[in-house]
Amino acid sequence: MGADLVIRANTIAKVSDSRTKMPRLNWALSRVKVEPVTEQAGKAAADVLSGAGLQGHTYAIDSTVAEAALRQPKPVALLTSDSDDMTKLCGNQVRIVPL
C-alpha cells in the first residue's frame, strides 16, 4: 500500500508477555520502523498529555505513541486496542482504528 508503519520502542515491552511468540514478534518488528523514545520525544509526549488534560502513568506509553503519530506526515491512521485513550490524546488529527 506504500504506507509507512511506525511504532515506538516502548510498545515492544507493552505487547510482550508470556503468550508472545518472540520469533513472530521479531519478524513483525523487522518490517516496521521502530522509533526510540528520546528525551526530546519524552518532553513532546508530556506536552501531548498536558494538551489533552491528562497526566500520570496510565497514559505514559500511550502519550509517546500519540506523539509519534501526530508527528507523521498526514494522513495518519493509528491502530490500537485502546481507542478511547488514543482519541483523547490525538483528537481529530489522527484516524483511530480500533482493534
N, C-alpha and C positions, 0 to 999 in steps of 0.2 A: 504493500500500500504506500510505501515511501514515507511512512511515519517514523519518527524517532521515538524510541522507548527509553525513558529515563526513570531511574529510581534513586533514592538516597541510600547511602551505605548503611545507615542505622535501621532501615527497614529490613535488611537481611536478618538482623537479630530479632526483630519483631515477628517475622514469619517462621523462624526456626524453633522447632520444638521436637519432642521425642518421635513424632509421627513424620517429620520432614525427611524425605529421601534426599540426602545430600548430593548424590550424583545427578539427580534430576534438577535440583536447585542450581547446582554449578553449571549445568548445561544451559538453563534458562538465563543465568547471570552472564554467560559468555555471549549472549545475543542482545544485551541491553547496555546502555551507558549507565554506569554506577557512579554517582556524584558523591564526593566526600562531604562531610559536614565540617566545614572550616569555622574558624572564629567569626569571620565575616558572615557566613551563612547562618550561624547561630544567632548573631545580632539581628540579621534580617528576619529570621523566624520569630524572634521576640517582638519585632515590630508588627509582624502579621498577627501574632497573638493579641497584642495591645490594640491593634486596629479593629479586631473582631470583638473586643471587650472581654477577652478570655485570659486565663492565667493558669499556671501550675502544671504539674507533671502529667495530668490527664491528657493534655493537649501537646506535650512537648514533641514527641515524634511526629505527630500529625502536622504540627506547625512547620517542621522542616520539610515535609513532603509538600505542603501547600506553598511554601516559599519557592521551592524548585518549580512547581507547576506554574505559579504566577510569573516566573521569570522566563519561561519558554516562549518561543515565537508562536503567535496565535495562528490558527485556532488550537486550543488545548483541550484534551479530554483526560480526566483523571479517573482511573478505575480503582474502586475502593469498596471495602466491606463496611466502611464507616461513613456513609454518605451524609448523615446528619452533621457530624462534626466538620467534615471537609467542606460542606456547603457554608457553614458558619465562617470557616477560615478563608475560603476562596470567593465567597459572594457569587456574583453572576459573571465573574471574569473567566471562569473555567467551567467547562461542561463536566458535571459529576455523573459518572456511570456506576450505579450500584452493582455490586457483585453478590 
